[in-house]
């Protein structure tokens, strides 16, 4: 494959990706899309307590957000 053919392929792939992305999000800008998102009222948010016990942790115990990661190394 020559350099010209590779360059043309990259340009076609870039243009195709751009137009597919514009089509998928409706052609609007990111600001317009963000304005259309529905925000759930605070009362409608489901809060869960996950018991972490003596597991390894980092940060204060009274943090506003707790991230619990489950993993398996098999």
PDB file of N, H, CA, C and O in Angstrom:
ATOM      1  N   UNK A   1       0.852  -1.167   0.000  1.00  0.00           N
ATOM      2  CA  UNK A   1       0.000   0.000   0.000  1.00  0.00           C
ATOM      3  C   UNK A   1       0.899   1.232   0.000  1.00  0.00           C
ATOM      4  O   UNK A   1       1.860   1.309   0.766  1.00  0.00           O
ATOM      5  N   UNK A   2       0.583   2.188  -0.859  1.00  0.00           N
ATOM      6  H   UNK A   2      -0.198   2.125  -1.482  1.00  0.00           H
ATOM      7  CA  UNK A   2       1.396   3.405  -0.936  1.00  0.00           C
ATOM      8  C   UNK A   2       0.974   4.395   0.144  1.00  0.00           C
ATOM      9  O   UNK A   2      -0.085   4.251   0.754  1.00  0.00           O
ATOM     10  N   UNK A   3       1.804   5.388   0.370  1.00  0.00           N
ATOM     11  H   UNK A   3       2.664   5.505  -0.125  1.00  0.00           H
ATOM     12  CA  UNK A   3       1.505   6.395   1.378  1.00  0.00           C
ATOM     13  C   UNK A   3       0.258   7.186   1.008  1.00  0.00           C
ATOM     14  O   UNK A   3      -0.517   7.567   1.886  1.00  0.00           O
ATOM     15  N   UNK A   4       0.059   7.433  -0.259  1.00  0.00           N
ATOM     16  H   UNK A   4       0.688   7.124  -0.972  1.00  0.00           H
ATOM     17  CA  UNK A   4      -1.119   8.178  -0.714  1.00  0.00           C
ATOM     18  C   UNK A   4      -2.405   7.424  -0.436  1.00  0.00           C
ATOM     19  O   UNK A   4      -3.398   8.022  -0.020  1.00  0.00           O
ATOM     20  N   UNK A   5      -2.398   6.117  -0.660  1.00  0.00           N
ATOM     21  H   UNK A   5      -1.591   5.632  -0.997  1.00  0.00           H
ATOM     22  CA  UNK A   5      -3.578   5.293  -0.404  1.00  0.00           C
ATOM     23  C   UNK A   5      -3.872   5.242   1.089  1.00  0.00           C
ATOM     24  O   UNK A   5      -5.033   5.317   1.491  1.00  0.00           O
ATOM     25  N   UNK A   6      -2.843   5.116   1.912  1.00  0.00           N
ATOM     26  H   UNK A   6      -1.899   5.056   1.585  1.00  0.00           H
ATOM     27  CA  UNK A   6      -3.035   5.093   3.358  1.00  0.00           C
ATOM     28  C   UNK A   6      -3.583   6.432   3.845  1.00  0.00           C
ATOM     29  O   UNK A   6      -4.494   6.459   4.672  1.00  0.00           O
ATOM     30  N   UNK A   7      -3.043   7.536   3.346  1.00  0.00           N
ATOM     31  H   UNK A   7      -2.303   7.514   2.674  1.00  0.00           H
ATOM     32  CA  UNK A   7      -3.518   8.861   3.736  1.00  0.00           C
ATOM     33  C   UNK A   7      -4.978   9.054   3.340  1.00  0.00           C
ATOM     34  O   UNK A   7      -5.768   9.582   4.122  1.00  0.00           O
ATOM     35  N   UNK A   8      -5.333   8.639   2.154  1.00  0.00           N
ATOM     36  H   UNK A   8      -4.691   8.209   1.519  1.00  0.00           H
ATOM     37  CA  UNK A   8      -6.709   8.753   1.691  1.00  0.00           C
ATOM     38  C   UNK A   8      -7.648   7.904   2.556  1.00  0.00           C
ATOM     39  O   UNK A   8      -8.756   8.334   2.874  1.00  0.00           O
ATOM     40  N   UNK A   9      -7.214   6.725   2.927  1.00  0.00           N
ATOM     41  H   UNK A   9      -6.313   6.376   2.669  1.00  0.00           H
ATOM     42  CA  UNK A   9      -8.021   5.869   3.792  1.00  0.00           C
ATOM     43  C   UNK A   9      -8.255   6.492   5.156  1.00  0.00           C
ATOM     44  O   UNK A   9      -9.351   6.399   5.707  1.00  0.00           O
ATOM     45  N   UNK A  10      -7.221   7.130   5.703  1.00  0.00           N
ATOM     46  H   UNK A  10      -6.331   7.206   5.256  1.00  0.00           H
ATOM     47  CA  UNK A  10      -7.360   7.797   7.002  1.00  0.00           C
ATOM     48  C   UNK A  10      -8.338   8.964   6.905  1.00  0.00           C
ATOM     49  O   UNK A  10      -9.176   9.149   7.788  1.00  0.00           O
ATOM     50  N   UNK A  11      -8.234   9.740   5.847  1.00  0.00           N
ATOM     51  H   UNK A  11      -7.553   9.589   5.130  1.00  0.00           H
ATOM     52  CA  UNK A  11      -9.149  10.878   5.651  1.00  0.00           C
ATOM     53  C   UNK A  11     -10.588  10.386   5.504  1.00  0.00           C
ATOM     54  O   UNK A  11     -11.498  10.978   6.084  1.00  0.00           O
ATOM     55  N   UNK A  12     -10.806   9.333   4.753  1.00  0.00           N
ATOM     56  H   UNK A  12     -10.067   8.853   4.281  1.00  0.00           H
ATOM     57  CA  UNK A  12     -12.164   8.787   4.568  1.00  0.00           C
ATOM     58  C   UNK A  12     -12.699   8.250   5.887  1.00  0.00           C
ATOM     59  O   UNK A  12     -13.870   8.458   6.202  1.00  0.00           O
ATOM     60  N   UNK A  13     -11.867   7.566   6.663  1.00  0.00           N
ATOM     61  H   UNK A  13     -10.915   7.398   6.407  1.00  0.00           H
ATOM     62  CA  UNK A  13     -12.300   7.040   7.959  1.00  0.00           C
ATOM     63  C   UNK A  13     -12.653   8.177   8.908  1.00  0.00           C
ATOM     64  O   UNK A  13     -13.656   8.092   9.617  1.00  0.00           O
ATOM     65  N   UNK A  14     -11.848   9.245   8.940  1.00  0.00           N
ATOM     66  H   UNK A  14     -11.033   9.315   8.365  1.00  0.00           H
ATOM     67  CA  UNK A  14     -12.120  10.392   9.792  1.00  0.00           C
ATOM     68  C   UNK A  14     -13.445  11.051   9.412  1.00  0.00           C
ATOM     69  O   UNK A  14     -14.271  11.338  10.279  1.00  0.00           O
ATOM     70  N   UNK A  15     -13.646  11.289   8.114  1.00  0.00           N
ATOM     71  H   UNK A  15     -12.975  11.055   7.410  1.00  0.00           H
ATOM     72  CA  UNK A  15     -14.871  11.940   7.651  1.00  0.00           C
ATOM     73  C   UNK A  15     -16.089  11.074   7.951  1.00  0.00           C
ATOM     74  O   UNK A  15     -17.125  11.585   8.376  1.00  0.00           O
ATOM     75  N   UNK A  16     -15.971   9.777   7.733  1.00  0.00           N
ATOM     76  H   UNK A  16     -15.130   9.362   7.387  1.00  0.00           H
ATOM     77  CA  UNK A  16     -17.086   8.873   8.012  1.00  0.00           C
ATOM     78  C   UNK A  16     -17.426   8.881   9.499  1.00  0.00           C
ATOM     79  O   UNK A  16     -18.602   8.930   9.859  1.00  0.00           O
ATOM     80  N   UNK A  17     -16.437   8.835  10.351  1.00  0.00           N
ATOM     81  H   UNK A  17     -15.481   8.796  10.058  1.00  0.00           H
ATOM     82  CA  UNK A  17     -16.661   8.874  11.793  1.00  0.00           C
ATOM     83  C   UNK A  17     -17.311  10.167  12.231  1.00  0.00           C
ATOM     84  O   UNK A  17     -18.201  10.162  13.081  1.00  0.00           O
ATOM     85  N   UNK A  18     -16.876  11.269  11.660  1.00  0.00           N
ATOM     86  H   UNK A  18     -16.153  11.272  10.969  1.00  0.00           H
ATOM     87  CA  UNK A  18     -17.457  12.561  11.997  1.00  0.00           C
ATOM     88  C   UNK A  18     -18.937  12.600  11.638  1.00  0.00           C
ATOM     89  O   UNK A  18     -19.765  13.003  12.455  1.00  0.00           O
ATOM     90  N   UNK A  19     -19.276  12.181  10.415  1.00  0.00           N
ATOM     91  H   UNK A  19     -18.604  11.854   9.751  1.00  0.00           H
ATOM     92  CA  UNK A  19     -20.661  12.254   9.977  1.00  0.00           C
ATOM     93  C   UNK A  19     -21.550  11.254  10.713  1.00  0.00           C
ATOM     94  O   UNK A  19     -22.711  11.556  10.989  1.00  0.00           O
ATOM     95  N   UNK A  20     -21.039  10.090  11.030  1.00  0.00           N
ATOM     96  H   UNK A  20     -20.096   9.844  10.805  1.00  0.00           H
ATOM     97  CA  UNK A  20     -21.809   9.128  11.821  1.00  0.00           C
ATOM     98  C   UNK A  20     -22.050   9.681  13.222  1.00  0.00           C
ATOM     99  O   UNK A  20     -23.144   9.530  13.767  1.00  0.00           O
ATOM    100  N   UNK A  21     -21.043  10.319  13.807  1.00  0.00           N
ATOM    101  H   UNK A  21     -20.155  10.442  13.364  1.00  0.00           H
ATOM    102  CA  UNK A  21     -21.197  10.927  15.125  1.00  0.00           C
ATOM    103  C   UNK A  21     -22.219  12.046  15.119  1.00  0.00           C
ATOM    104  O   UNK A  21     -23.019  12.158  16.049  1.00  0.00           O
ATOM    105  N   UNK A  22     -22.208  12.870  14.095  1.00  0.00           N
ATOM    106  H   UNK A  22     -21.559  12.780  13.340  1.00  0.00           H
ATOM    107  CA  UNK A  22     -23.194  13.950  13.988  1.00  0.00           C
ATOM    108  C   UNK A  22     -24.598  13.389  13.808  1.00  0.00           C
ATOM    109  O   UNK A  22     -25.557  13.908  14.379  1.00  0.00           O
ATOM    110  N   UNK A  23     -24.718  12.351  13.030  1.00  0.00           N
ATOM    111  H   UNK A  23     -23.939  11.929  12.566  1.00  0.00           H
ATOM    112  CA  UNK A  23     -26.025  11.730  12.812  1.00  0.00           C
ATOM    113  C   UNK A  23     -26.543  11.082  14.093  1.00  0.00           C
ATOM    114  O   UNK A  23     -27.733  11.163  14.396  1.00  0.00           O
ATOM    115  N   UNK A  24     -25.650  10.439  14.844  1.00  0.00           N
ATOM    116  H   UNK A  24     -24.683  10.373  14.598  1.00  0.00           H
ATOM    117  CA  UNK A  24     -26.055   9.722  16.052  1.00  0.00           C
ATOM    118  C   UNK A  24     -26.541  10.670  17.136  1.00  0.00           C
ATOM    119  O   UNK A  24     -27.469  10.333  17.872  1.00  0.00           O
ATOM    120  N   UNK A  25     -25.938  11.842  17.251  1.00  0.00           N
ATOM    121  H   UNK A  25     -25.184  12.115  16.654  1.00  0.00           H
ATOM    122  CA  UNK A  25     -26.371  12.760  18.300  1.00  0.00           C
ATOM    123  C   UNK A  25     -27.395  13.765  17.802  1.00  0.00           C
ATOM    124  O   UNK A  25     -27.778  14.663  18.551  1.00  0.00           O
ATOM    125  N   UNK A  26     -27.839  13.646  16.594  1.00  0.00           N
ATOM    126  H   UNK A  26     -27.528  12.916  15.985  1.00  0.00           H
ATOM    127  CA  UNK A  26     -28.900  14.501  16.087  1.00  0.00           C
ATOM    128  C   UNK A  26     -28.419  15.768  15.412  1.00  0.00           C
ATOM    129  O   UNK A  26     -29.238  16.614  15.054  1.00  0.00           O
ATOM    130  N   UNK A  27     -27.127  15.925  15.226  1.00  0.00           N
ATOM    131  H   UNK A  27     -26.461  15.238  15.517  1.00  0.00           H
ATOM    132  CA  UNK A  27     -26.611  17.071  14.499  1.00  0.00           C
ATOM    133  C   UNK A  27     -26.448  18.315  15.339  1.00  0.00           C
ATOM    134  O   UNK A  27     -25.918  19.306  14.836  1.00  0.00           O
ATOM    135  N   UNK A  28     -26.878  18.323  16.603  1.00  0.00           N
ATOM    136  H   UNK A  28     -27.308  17.518  17.011  1.00  0.00           H
ATOM    137  CA  UNK A  28     -26.760  19.501  17.446  1.00  0.00           C
ATOM    138  C   UNK A  28     -25.414  19.560  18.122  1.00  0.00           C
ATOM    139  O   UNK A  28     -24.603  18.638  18.036  1.00  0.00           O
ATOM    140  N   UNK A  29     -25.198  20.676  18.800  1.00  0.00           N
ATOM    141  H   UNK A  29     -25.857  21.425  18.870  1.00  0.00           H
ATOM    142  CA  UNK A  29     -23.942  20.825  19.528  1.00  0.00           C
ATOM    143  C   UNK A  29     -24.028  20.127  20.873  1.00  0.00           C
ATOM    144  O   UNK A  29     -25.103  19.682  21.276  1.00  0.00           O
ATOM    145  N   UNK A  30     -22.921  20.029  21.558  1.00  0.00           N
ATOM    146  H   UNK A  30     -22.048  20.391  21.231  1.00  0.00           H
ATOM    147  CA  UNK A  30     -22.887  19.375  22.870  1.00  0.00           C
ATOM    148  C   UNK A  30     -23.712  20.172  23.878  1.00  0.00           C
ATOM    149  O   UNK A  30     -24.340  19.582  24.758  1.00  0.00           O
ATOM    150  N   UNK A  31     -23.723  21.502  23.767  1.00  0.00           N
ATOM    151  H   UNK A  31     -23.212  21.982  23.053  1.00  0.00           H
ATOM    152  CA  UNK A  31     -24.515  22.323  24.688  1.00  0.00           C
ATOM    153  C   UNK A  31     -26.009  22.080  24.504  1.00  0.00           C
ATOM    154  O   UNK A  31     -26.753  22.024  25.484  1.00  0.00           O
ATOM    155  N   UNK A  32     -26.449  21.936  23.268  1.00  0.00           N
ATOM    156  H   UNK A  32     -25.845  21.982  22.472  1.00  0.00           H
ATOM    157  CA  UNK A  32     -27.858  21.656  23.017  1.00  0.00           C
ATOM    158  C   UNK A  32     -28.240  20.293  23.556  1.00  0.00           C
ATOM    159  O   UNK A  32     -29.319  20.134  24.126  1.00  0.00           O
ATOM    160  N   UNK A  33     -27.369  19.304  23.385  1.00  0.00           N
ATOM    161  H   UNK A  33     -26.492  19.433  22.922  1.00  0.00           H
ATOM    162  CA  UNK A  33     -27.650  17.956  23.877  1.00  0.00           C
ATOM    163  C   UNK A  33     -27.703  17.945  25.396  1.00  0.00           C
ATOM    164  O   UNK A  33     -28.536  17.249  25.977  1.00  0.00           O
ATOM    165  N   UNK A  34     -26.826  18.707  26.055  1.00  0.00           N
ATOM    166  H   UNK A  34     -26.150  19.273  25.583  1.00  0.00           H
ATOM    167  CA  UNK A  34     -26.820  18.744  27.518  1.00  0.00           C
ATOM    168  C   UNK A  34     -28.091  19.406  28.039  1.00  0.00           C
ATOM    169  O   UNK A  34     -28.579  19.036  29.107  1.00  0.00           O
ATOM    170  N   UNK A  35     -28.627  20.361  27.320  1.00  0.00           N
ATOM    171  H   UNK A  35     -28.230  20.662  26.453  1.00  0.00           H
ATOM    172  CA  UNK A  35     -29.847  21.025  27.744  1.00  0.00           C
ATOM    173  C   UNK A  35     -31.067  20.130  27.649  1.00  0.00           C
ATOM    174  O   UNK A  35     -32.078  20.399  28.298  1.00  0.00           O
ATOM    175  N   UNK A  36     -30.996  19.084  26.862  1.00  0.00           N
ATOM    176  H   UNK A  36     -30.175  18.865  26.335  1.00  0.00           H
ATOM    177  CA  UNK A  36     -32.124  18.190  26.670  1.00  0.00           C
ATOM    178  C   UNK A  36     -32.143  17.034  27.656  1.00  0.00           C
ATOM    179  O   UNK A  36     -33.104  16.265  27.671  1.00  0.00           O
ATOM    180  N   UNK A  37     -31.111  16.887  28.480  1.00  0.00           N
ATOM    181  H   UNK A  37     -30.330  17.511  28.468  1.00  0.00           H
ATOM    182  CA  UNK A  37     -31.059  15.788  29.434  1.00  0.00           C
ATOM    183  C   UNK A  37     -32.030  16.031  30.572  1.00  0.00           C
ATOM    184  O   UNK A  37     -32.146  17.150  31.072  1.00  0.00           O
ATOM    185  N   UNK A  38     -32.721  14.990  30.976  1.00  0.00           N
ATOM    186  H   UNK A  38     -32.627  14.081  30.570  1.00  0.00           H
ATOM    187  CA  UNK A  38     -33.643  15.088  32.100  1.00  0.00           C
ATOM    188  C   UNK A  38     -32.869  14.878  33.396  1.00  0.00           C
ATOM    189  O   UNK A  38     -32.024  13.987  33.485  1.00  0.00           O
ATOM    190  N   UNK A  39     -33.155  15.688  34.380  1.00  0.00           N
ATOM    191  H   UNK A  39     -33.841  16.412  34.308  1.00  0.00           H
ATOM    192  CA  UNK A  39     -32.497  15.577  35.668  1.00  0.00           C
ATOM    193  C   UNK A  39     -33.524  15.073  36.676  1.00  0.00           C
ATOM    194  O   UNK A  39     -34.591  15.667  36.831  1.00  0.00           O
ATOM    195  N   UNK A  40     -33.200  13.977  37.362  1.00  0.00           N
ATOM    196  H   UNK A  40     -32.333  13.495  37.236  1.00  0.00           H
ATOM    197  CA  UNK A  40     -34.110  13.400  38.343  1.00  0.00           C
ATOM    198  C   UNK A  40     -34.137  14.277  39.591  1.00  0.00           C
ATOM    199  O   UNK A  40     -33.093  14.769  40.019  1.00  0.00           O
ATOM    200  N   UNK A  41     -35.311  14.478  40.177  1.00  0.00           N
ATOM    201  H   UNK A  41     -36.159  14.078  39.829  1.00  0.00           H
ATOM    202  CA  UNK A  41     -35.373  15.220  41.440  1.00  0.00           C
ATOM    203  C   UNK A  41     -34.577  14.494  42.519  1.00  0.00           C
ATOM    204  O   UNK A  41     -34.453  13.270  42.486  1.00  0.00           O
ATOM    205  N   UNK A  42     -34.044  15.241  43.465  1.00  0.00           N
ATOM    206  H   UNK A  42     -34.145  16.236  43.492  1.00  0.00           H
ATOM    207  CA  UNK A  42     -33.208  14.654  44.505  1.00  0.00           C
ATOM    208  C   UNK A  42     -33.985  13.612  45.307  1.00  0.00           C
ATOM    209  O   UNK A  42     -33.405  12.621  45.749  1.00  0.00           O
ATOM    210  N   UNK A  43     -35.280  13.821  45.500  1.00  0.00           N
ATOM    211  H   UNK A  43     -35.751  14.627  45.141  1.00  0.00           H
ATOM    212  CA  UNK A  43     -36.080  12.863  46.264  1.00  0.00           C
ATOM    213  C   UNK A  43     -36.233  11.525  45.542  1.00  0.00           C
ATOM    214  O   UNK A  43     -36.493  10.505  46.181  1.00  0.00           O
ATOM    215  N   UNK A  44     -36.073  11.518  44.204  1.00  0.00           N
ATOM    216  H   UNK A  44     -35.861  12.346  43.685  1.00  0.00           H
ATOM    217  CA  UNK A  44     -36.270  10.301  43.429  1.00  0.00           C
ATOM    218  C   UNK A  44     -34.999   9.457  43.324  1.00  0.00           C
ATOM    219  O   UNK A  44     -35.030   8.373  42.742  1.00  0.00           O
ATOM    220  N   UNK A  45     -33.892   9.933  43.874  1.00  0.00           N
ATOM    221  H   UNK A  45     -33.867  10.814  44.346  1.00  0.00           H
ATOM    222  CA  UNK A  45     -32.633   9.205  43.779  1.00  0.00           C
ATOM    223  C   UNK A  45     -32.617   8.080  44.814  1.00  0.00           C
ATOM    224  O   UNK A  45     -32.881   8.307  45.995  1.00  0.00           O
ATOM    225  N   UNK A  46     -32.308   6.880  44.363  1.00  0.00           N
ATOM    226  H   UNK A  46     -32.094   6.696  43.404  1.00  0.00           H
ATOM    227  CA  UNK A  46     -32.238   5.741  45.271  1.00  0.00           C
ATOM    228  C   UNK A  46     -30.841   5.674  45.877  1.00  0.00           C
ATOM    229  O   UNK A  46     -29.842   5.661  45.159  1.00  0.00           O
ATOM    230  N   UNK A  47     -30.785   5.632  47.174  1.00  0.00           N
ATOM    231  H   UNK A  47     -31.597   5.642  47.757  1.00  0.00           H
ATOM    232  CA  UNK A  47     -29.503   5.575  47.870  1.00  0.00           C
ATOM    233  C   UNK A  47     -29.346   4.193  48.483  1.00  0.00           C
ATOM    234  O   UNK A  47     -30.278   3.660  49.085  1.00  0.00           O
ATOM    235  N   UNK A  48     -28.174   3.626  48.327  1.00  0.00           N
ATOM    236  H   UNK A  48     -27.417   4.060  47.838  1.00  0.00           H
ATOM    237  CA  UNK A  48     -27.894   2.296  48.843  1.00  0.00           C
ATOM    238  C   UNK A  48     -26.739   2.355  49.825  1.00  0.00           C
ATOM    239  O   UNK A  48     -25.803   3.135  49.651  1.00  0.00           O
ATOM    240  N   UNK A  49     -26.808   1.545  50.834  1.00  0.00           N
ATOM    241  H   UNK A  49     -27.568   0.911  50.975  1.00  0.00           H
ATOM    242  CA  UNK A  49     -25.694   1.387  51.774  1.00  0.00           C
ATOM    243  C   UNK A  49     -25.055   0.042  51.503  1.00  0.00           C
ATOM    244  O   UNK A  49     -25.721  -0.992  51.573  1.00  0.00           O
ATOM    245  N   UNK A  50     -23.788   0.049  51.199  1.00  0.00           N
ATOM    246  H   UNK A  50     -23.248   0.888  51.142  1.00  0.00           H
ATOM    247  CA  UNK A  50     -23.048  -1.180  50.938  1.00  0.00           C
ATOM    248  C   UNK A  50     -22.112  -1.407  52.119  1.00  0.00           C
ATOM    249  O   UNK A  50     -21.222  -0.592  52.362  1.00  0.00           O
ATOM    250  N   UNK A  51     -22.299  -2.500  52.857  1.00  0.00           N
ATOM    251  H   UNK A  51     -23.022  -3.161  52.659  1.00  0.00           H
ATOM    252  CA  UNK A  51     -21.404  -2.745  53.987  1.00  0.00           C
ATOM    253  C   UNK A  51     -20.008  -3.132  53.493  1.00  0.00           C
ATOM    254  O   UNK A  51     -19.847  -4.113  52.768  1.00  0.00           O
ATOM    255  N   UNK A  52     -19.014  -2.358  53.888  1.00  0.00           N
ATOM    256  H   UNK A  52     -19.145  -1.560  54.477  1.00  0.00           H
ATOM    257  CA  UNK A  52     -17.656  -2.643  53.454  1.00  0.00           C
ATOM    258  C   UNK A  52     -16.853  -3.327  54.546  1.00  0.00           C
ATOM    259  O   UNK A  52     -15.777  -3.860  54.276  1.00  0.00           O
ATOM    260  N   UNK A  53     -17.357  -3.321  55.780  1.00  0.00           N
ATOM    261  H   UNK A  53     -18.231  -2.888  55.999  1.00  0.00           H
ATOM    262  CA  UNK A  53     -16.695  -4.038  56.866  1.00  0.00           C
ATOM    263  C   UNK A  53     -15.274  -3.558  57.091  1.00  0.00           C
ATOM    264  O   UNK A  53     -15.025  -2.359  57.207  1.00  0.00           O
ATOM    265  N   UNK A  54     -14.358  -4.487  57.152  1.00  0.00           N
ATOM    266  H   UNK A  54     -14.560  -5.461  57.058  1.00  0.00           H
ATOM    267  CA  UNK A  54     -12.948  -4.164  57.394  1.00  0.00           C
ATOM    268  C   UNK A  54     -12.134  -4.133  56.104  1.00  0.00           C
ATOM    269  O   UNK A  54     -10.910  -4.260  56.138  1.00  0.00           O
ATOM    270  N   UNK A  55     -12.801  -3.966  54.979  1.00  0.00           N
ATOM    271  H   UNK A  55     -13.795  -3.862  54.951  1.00  0.00           H
ATOM    272  CA  UNK A  55     -12.099  -3.923  53.696  1.00  0.00           C
ATOM    273  C   UNK A  55     -11.169  -2.714  53.630  1.00  0.00           C
ATOM    274  O   UNK A  55     -11.356  -1.728  54.343  1.00  0.00           O
ATOM    275  N   UNK A  56     -10.186  -2.810  52.779  1.00  0.00           N
ATOM    276  H   UNK A  56     -10.034  -3.611  52.200  1.00  0.00           H
ATOM    277  CA  UNK A  56      -9.261  -1.697  52.585  1.00  0.00           C
ATOM    278  C   UNK A  56     -10.029  -0.490  52.062  1.00  0.00           C
ATOM    279  O   UNK A  56     -10.894  -0.634  51.198  1.00  0.00           O
ATOM    280  N   UNK A  57      -9.723   0.693  52.575  1.00  0.00           N
ATOM    281  H   UNK A  57      -9.020   0.810  53.277  1.00  0.00           H
ATOM    282  CA  UNK A  57     -10.410   1.898  52.131  1.00  0.00           C
ATOM    283  C   UNK A  57      -9.453   3.072  52.142  1.00  0.00           C
ATOM    284  O   UNK A  57      -8.368   3.008  52.720  1.00  0.00           O
ATOM    285  N   UNK A  58      -9.874   4.147  51.491  1.00  0.00           N
ATOM    286  H   UNK A  58     -10.755   4.199  51.021  1.00  0.00           H
ATOM    287  CA  UNK A  58      -9.062   5.353  51.405  1.00  0.00           C
ATOM    288  C   UNK A  58     -10.007   6.539  51.554  1.00  0.00           C
ATOM    289  O   UNK A  58     -11.065   6.559  50.923  1.00  0.00           O
ATOM    290  N   UNK A  59      -9.659   7.504  52.353  1.00  0.00           N
ATOM    291  H   UNK A  59      -8.800   7.487  52.865  1.00  0.00           H
ATOM    292  CA  UNK A  59     -10.470   8.706  52.508  1.00  0.00           C
ATOM    293  C   UNK A  59     -11.277   8.706  53.789  1.00  0.00           C
ATOM    294  O   UNK A  59     -11.234   7.753  54.566  1.00  0.00           O
ATOM    295  N   UNK A  60     -12.023   9.800  54.003  1.00  0.00           N
ATOM    296  H   UNK A  60     -12.058  10.575  53.371  1.00  0.00           H
ATOM    297  CA  UNK A  60     -12.781   9.938  55.244  1.00  0.00           C
ATOM    298  C   UNK A  60     -13.989   8.997  55.288  1.00  0.00           C
ATOM    299  O   UNK A  60     -14.548   8.627  54.256  1.00  0.00           O
ATOM    300  N   UNK A  61     -14.373   8.624  56.507  1.00  0.00           N
ATOM    301  H   UNK A  61     -13.919   8.925  57.345  1.00  0.00           H
ATOM    302  CA  UNK A  61     -15.517   7.718  56.683  1.00  0.00           C
ATOM    303  C   UNK A  61     -16.839   8.401  56.350  1.00  0.00           C
ATOM    304  O   UNK A  61     -17.801   7.717  56.001  1.00  0.00           O
ATOM    305  N   UNK A  62     -16.916   9.729  56.446  1.00  0.00           N
ATOM    306  H   UNK A  62     -16.135  10.284  56.730  1.00  0.00           H
ATOM    307  CA  UNK A  62     -18.167  10.449  56.205  1.00  0.00           C
ATOM    308  C   UNK A  62     -18.188  11.140  54.834  1.00  0.00           C
ATOM    309  O   UNK A  62     -18.804  12.194  54.681  1.00  0.00           O
ATOM    310  N   UNK A  63     -17.526  10.555  53.856  1.00  0.00           N
ATOM    311  H   UNK A  63     -17.026   9.698  53.980  1.00  0.00           H
ATOM    312  CA  UNK A  63     -17.494  11.130  52.507  1.00  0.00           C
ATOM    313  C   UNK A  63     -18.888  11.132  51.889  1.00  0.00           C
ATOM    314  O   UNK A  63     -19.702  10.258  52.189  1.00  0.00           O
ATOM    315  N   UNK A  64     -19.168  12.114  51.024  1.00  0.00           N
ATOM    316  H   UNK A  64     -18.507  12.824  50.780  1.00  0.00           H
ATOM    317  CA  UNK A  64     -20.477  12.206  50.376  1.00  0.00           C
ATOM    318  C   UNK A  64     -20.689  11.094  49.362  1.00  0.00           C
ATOM    319  O   UNK A  64     -21.821  10.672  49.127  1.00  0.00           O
ATOM    320  N   UNK A  65     -19.616  10.622  48.768  1.00  0.00           N
ATOM    321  H   UNK A  65     -18.696  10.965  48.960  1.00  0.00           H
ATOM    322  CA  UNK A  65     -19.705   9.573  47.752  1.00  0.00           C
ATOM    323  C   UNK A  65     -18.767   8.442  48.144  1.00  0.00           C
ATOM    324  O   UNK A  65     -17.620   8.673  48.524  1.00  0.00           O
ATOM    325  N   UNK A  66     -19.270   7.212  48.047  1.00  0.00           N
ATOM    326  H   UNK A  66     -20.203   7.024  47.739  1.00  0.00           H
ATOM    327  CA  UNK A  66     -18.449   6.032  48.300  1.00  0.00           C
ATOM    328  C   UNK A  66     -18.435   5.190  47.036  1.00  0.00           C
ATOM    329  O   UNK A  66     -19.489   4.859  46.494  1.00  0.00           O
ATOM    330  N   UNK A  67     -17.265   4.850  46.575  1.00  0.00           N
ATOM    331  H   UNK A  67     -16.409   5.119  47.015  1.00  0.00           H
ATOM    332  CA  UNK A  67     -17.128   3.992  45.399  1.00  0.00           C
ATOM    333  C   UNK A  67     -16.640   2.637  45.880  1.00  0.00           C
ATOM    334  O   UNK A  67     -15.596   2.529  46.522  1.00  0.00           O
ATOM    335  N   UNK A  68     -17.414   1.602  45.557  1.00  0.00           N
ATOM    336  H   UNK A  68     -18.262   1.691  45.035  1.00  0.00           H
ATOM    337  CA  UNK A  68     -17.049   0.242  45.942  1.00  0.00           C
ATOM    338  C   UNK A  68     -16.706  -0.509  44.663  1.00  0.00           C
ATOM    339  O   UNK A  68     -17.522  -0.582  43.744  1.00  0.00           O
ATOM    340  N   UNK A  69     -15.505  -1.063  44.602  1.00  0.00           N
ATOM    341  H   UNK A  69     -14.842  -1.003  45.349  1.00  0.00           H
ATOM    342  CA  UNK A  69     -15.051  -1.783  43.415  1.00  0.00           C
ATOM    343  C   UNK A  69     -14.965  -3.275  43.730  1.00  0.00           C
ATOM    344  O   UNK A  69     -14.329  -3.683  44.702  1.00  0.00           O
ATOM    345  N   UNK A  70     -15.608  -4.070  42.903  1.00  0.00           N
ATOM    346  H   UNK A  70     -16.125  -3.739  42.114  1.00  0.00           H
ATOM    347  CA  UNK A  70     -15.539  -5.522  43.012  1.00  0.00           C
ATOM    348  C   UNK A  70     -14.683  -6.022  41.867  1.00  0.00           C
ATOM    349  O   UNK A  70     -14.844  -5.584  40.727  1.00  0.00           O
ATOM    350  N   UNK A  71     -13.772  -6.940  42.165  1.00  0.00           N
ATOM    351  H   UNK A  71     -13.641  -7.296  43.090  1.00  0.00           H
ATOM    352  CA  UNK A  71     -12.943  -7.475  41.099  1.00  0.00           C
ATOM    353  C   UNK A  71     -12.607  -8.930  41.385  1.00  0.00           C
ATOM    354  O   UNK A  71     -12.704  -9.402  42.517  1.00  0.00           O
ATOM    355  N   UNK A  72     -12.213  -9.622  40.334  1.00  0.00           N
ATOM    356  H   UNK A  72     -12.134  -9.239  39.413  1.00  0.00           H
ATOM    357  CA  UNK A  72     -11.840 -11.028  40.425  1.00  0.00           C
ATOM    358  C   UNK A  72     -10.606 -11.214  39.563  1.00  0.00           C
ATOM    359  O   UNK A  72     -10.629 -10.889  38.376  1.00  0.00           O
ATOM    360  N   UNK A  73      -9.554 -11.719  40.126  1.00  0.00           N
ATOM    361  H   UNK A  73      -9.536 -11.983  41.090  1.00  0.00           H
ATOM    362  CA  UNK A  73      -8.296 -11.831  39.409  1.00  0.00           C
ATOM    363  C   UNK A  73      -8.090 -13.191  38.747  1.00  0.00           C
ATOM    364  O   UNK A  73      -6.961 -13.539  38.402  1.00  0.00           O
ATOM    365  N   UNK A  74      -9.144 -13.953  38.565  1.00  0.00           N
ATOM    366  H   UNK A  74     -10.061 -13.670  38.845  1.00  0.00           H
ATOM    367  CA  UNK A  74      -9.002 -15.260  37.912  1.00  0.00           C
ATOM    368  C   UNK A  74      -9.110 -15.122  36.424  1.00  0.00           C
ATOM    369  O   UNK A  74      -9.015 -16.116  35.703  1.00  0.00           O
TER     370      UNK A  74
END
